[in-house]
Amino acid sequence: MANLNFKGRPVGSGKNTFIEDPLMGDYKITIDEYSYNVFDTVKNKTVGFHTTLEQAILSIARKLMLQEKTYSLEEFATEFQQTHTNLKEAILK
């Protein structure tokens, strides 16, 4: 029978790899054996769980675009595409 007082992952399963880059601003990606997690370094918490690196990068690009600014649809699409492309190119180098 399972231990009812046990919460979380077993001891020793917390091996993680981190991706940190100035292009990602206040975010970093934590890679564990199950997922790619987007971590907000300002709030000190995980803000997204993704199954692929591409999804994690897309999530960070979205979060970087959240500013108090008014865009036209074309401006937003252009800036979002540029932010996403910069992040992808940094990973592929």
FIMIMI-812648 format. One record per residue (C-alpha): residue number from 1; residue in three letters; x, y, z. Coordinates in steps of 0.02 Angstrom, whole numbers, plus 50000, padded with zeros to 5 digits. Each point is the difference from the previous one (the first is absolute). Layout:
// FIMIMI-812648
<node drenlo="NUM" loro="ALA" xx="X" yy="Y" zz="Z"/>
...
***
This chain:
// FIMIMI-812648
<node drenlo="1" loro="MET" xx="50000" yy="50000" zz="50000"/>
<node drenlo="2" loro="ALA" xx="50060" yy="50176" zz="49959"/>
<node drenlo="3" loro="ASN" xx="50065" yy="50114" zz="50136"/>
<node drenlo="4" loro="LEU" xx="49861" yy="50127" zz="50032"/>
<node drenlo="5" loro="ASN" xx="50123" yy="50127" zz="50071"/>
<node drenlo="6" loro="PHE" xx="50110" yy="49999" zz="49845"/>
<node drenlo="7" loro="LYS" xx="49984" yy="50150" zz="49883"/>
<node drenlo="8" loro="GLY" xx="50097" yy="50037" zz="49842"/>
<node drenlo="9" loro="ARG" xx="50135" yy="49904" zz="49910"/>
<node drenlo="10" loro="PRO" xx="50110" yy="49870" zz="50083"/>
<node drenlo="11" loro="VAL" xx="50165" yy="50056" zz="50075"/>
<node drenlo="12" loro="GLY" xx="50138" yy="50003" zz="49870"/>
<node drenlo="13" loro="SER" xx="49886" yy="50027" zz="49850"/>
<node drenlo="14" loro="GLY" xx="50029" yy="50187" zz="49998"/>
<node drenlo="15" loro="LYS" xx="50139" yy="50004" zz="49870"/>
<node drenlo="16" loro="ASN" xx="49970" yy="50152" zz="49891"/>
<node drenlo="17" loro="THR" xx="50085" yy="50091" zz="49859"/>
<node drenlo="18" loro="PHE" xx="49979" yy="50187" zz="49983"/>
<node drenlo="19" loro="ILE" xx="50000" yy="50114" zz="49848"/>
<node drenlo="20" loro="GLU" xx="50035" yy="50182" zz="50043"/>
<node drenlo="21" loro="ASP" xx="50031" yy="50138" zz="49874"/>
<node drenlo="22" loro="PRO" xx="49986" yy="50190" zz="50001"/>
<node drenlo="23" loro="LEU" xx="49879" yy="49987" zz="49852"/>
<node drenlo="24" loro="MET" xx="49874" yy="49913" zz="50115"/>
<node drenlo="25" loro="GLY" xx="49993" yy="50147" zz="50121"/>
<node drenlo="26" loro="ASP" xx="49936" yy="49948" zz="50171"/>
<node drenlo="27" loro="TYR" xx="49963" yy="49822" zz="49944"/>
<node drenlo="28" loro="LYS" xx="50101" yy="49840" zz="49990"/>
<node drenlo="29" loro="ILE" xx="49958" yy="49825" zz="49942"/>
<node drenlo="30" loro="THR" xx="50019" yy="49853" zz="50118"/>
<node drenlo="31" loro="ILE" xx="50014" yy="49832" zz="49913"/>
<node drenlo="32" loro="ASP" xx="49961" yy="49845" zz="50100"/>
<node drenlo="33" loro="GLU" xx="49964" yy="49822" zz="49947"/>
<node drenlo="34" loro="TYR" xx="49816" yy="50040" zz="49967"/>
<node drenlo="35" loro="SER" xx="49985" yy="50176" zz="49931"/>
<node drenlo="36" loro="TYR" xx="50069" yy="50171" zz="49956"/>
<node drenlo="37" loro="ASN" xx="49946" yy="50121" zz="50136"/>
<node drenlo="38" loro="VAL" xx="49999" yy="50189" zz="49983"/>
<node drenlo="39" loro="PHE" xx="50061" yy="50078" zz="50163"/>
<node drenlo="40" loro="ASP" xx="49972" yy="50184" zz="50045"/>
<node drenlo="41" loro="THR" xx="50156" yy="50057" zz="50094"/>
<node drenlo="42" loro="VAL" xx="49914" yy="50157" zz="50068"/>
<node drenlo="43" loro="LYS" xx="49850" yy="49908" zz="50074"/>
<node drenlo="44" loro="ASN" xx="50111" yy="49851" zz="50040"/>
<node drenlo="45" loro="LYS" xx="49874" yy="49873" zz="49935"/>
<node drenlo="46" loro="THR" xx="49963" yy="49890" zz="49851"/>
<node drenlo="47" loro="VAL" xx="49874" yy="50083" zz="49884"/>
<node drenlo="48" loro="GLY" xx="49983" yy="49866" zz="49865"/>
<node drenlo="49" loro="PHE" xx="50025" yy="49815" zz="49967"/>
<node drenlo="50" loro="HIS" xx="50032" yy="49947" zz="49819"/>
<node drenlo="51" loro="THR" xx="50034" yy="49837" zz="49911"/>
<node drenlo="52" loro="THR" xx="50120" yy="50074" zz="49871"/>
<node drenlo="53" loro="LEU" xx="50137" yy="50131" zz="50000"/>
<node drenlo="54" loro="GLU" xx="49912" yy="50089" zz="49857"/>
<node drenlo="55" loro="GLN" xx="49843" yy="50023" zz="50106"/>
<node drenlo="56" loro="ALA" xx="50102" yy="50066" zz="50147"/>
<node drenlo="57" loro="ILE" xx="50087" yy="50128" zz="49887"/>
<node drenlo="58" loro="LEU" xx="49834" yy="50053" zz="49925"/>
<node drenlo="59" loro="SER" xx="49930" yy="50023" zz="50176"/>
<node drenlo="60" loro="ILE" xx="50147" yy="50111" zz="50049"/>
<node drenlo="61" loro="ALA" xx="49980" yy="50103" zz="49841"/>
<node drenlo="62" loro="ARG" xx="49816" yy="50026" zz="50045"/>
<node drenlo="63" loro="LYS" xx="50044" yy="50051" zz="50177"/>
<node drenlo="64" loro="LEU" xx="50134" yy="50122" zz="49939"/>
<node drenlo="65" loro="MET" xx="49868" yy="50086" zz="49893"/>
<node drenlo="66" loro="LEU" xx="49889" yy="50038" zz="50151"/>
<node drenlo="67" loro="GLN" xx="50032" yy="50185" zz="50021"/>
<node drenlo="68" loro="GLU" xx="49892" yy="50150" zz="50032"/>
<node drenlo="69" loro="LYS" xx="50001" yy="50050" zz="49819"/>
<node drenlo="70" loro="THR" xx="49872" yy="50013" zz="49862"/>
<node drenlo="71" loro="TYR" xx="50042" yy="49912" zz="49837"/>
<node drenlo="72" loro="SER" xx="49916" yy="49988" zz="49833"/>
<node drenlo="73" loro="LEU" xx="49973" yy="49820" zz="49949"/>
<node drenlo="74" loro="GLU" xx="50140" yy="50012" zz="49872"/>
<node drenlo="75" loro="GLU" xx="50122" yy="50080" zz="50126"/>
<node drenlo="76" loro="PHE" xx="49965" yy="49866" zz="50129"/>
<node drenlo="77" loro="ALA" xx="50020" yy="49859" zz="49874"/>
<node drenlo="78" loro="THR" xx="50164" yy="50072" zz="49936"/>
<node drenlo="79" loro="GLU" xx="50075" yy="50030" zz="50173"/>
<node drenlo="80" loro="PHE" xx="49941" yy="49830" zz="50064"/>
<node drenlo="81" loro="GLN" xx="50075" yy="49913" zz="49848"/>
<node drenlo="82" loro="GLN" xx="50166" yy="50091" zz="50027"/>
<node drenlo="83" loro="THR" xx="50004" yy="49956" zz="50187"/>
<node drenlo="84" loro="HIS" xx="49959" yy="49818" zz="49964"/>
<node drenlo="85" loro="THR" xx="50129" yy="49990" zz="49859"/>
<node drenlo="86" loro="ASN" xx="50136" yy="50075" zz="50111"/>
<node drenlo="87" loro="LEU" xx="49967" yy="49870" zz="50135"/>
<node drenlo="88" loro="LYS" xx="49997" yy="49855" zz="49875"/>
<node drenlo="89" loro="GLU" xx="50161" yy="50057" zz="49917"/>
<node drenlo="90" loro="ALA" xx="50087" yy="50013" zz="50169"/>
<node drenlo="91" loro="ILE" xx="49954" yy="49819" zz="50036"/>
<node drenlo="92" loro="LEU" xx="50053" yy="49937" zz="49828"/>
<node drenlo="93" loro="LYS" xx="50174" yy="50081" zz="50000"/>
***
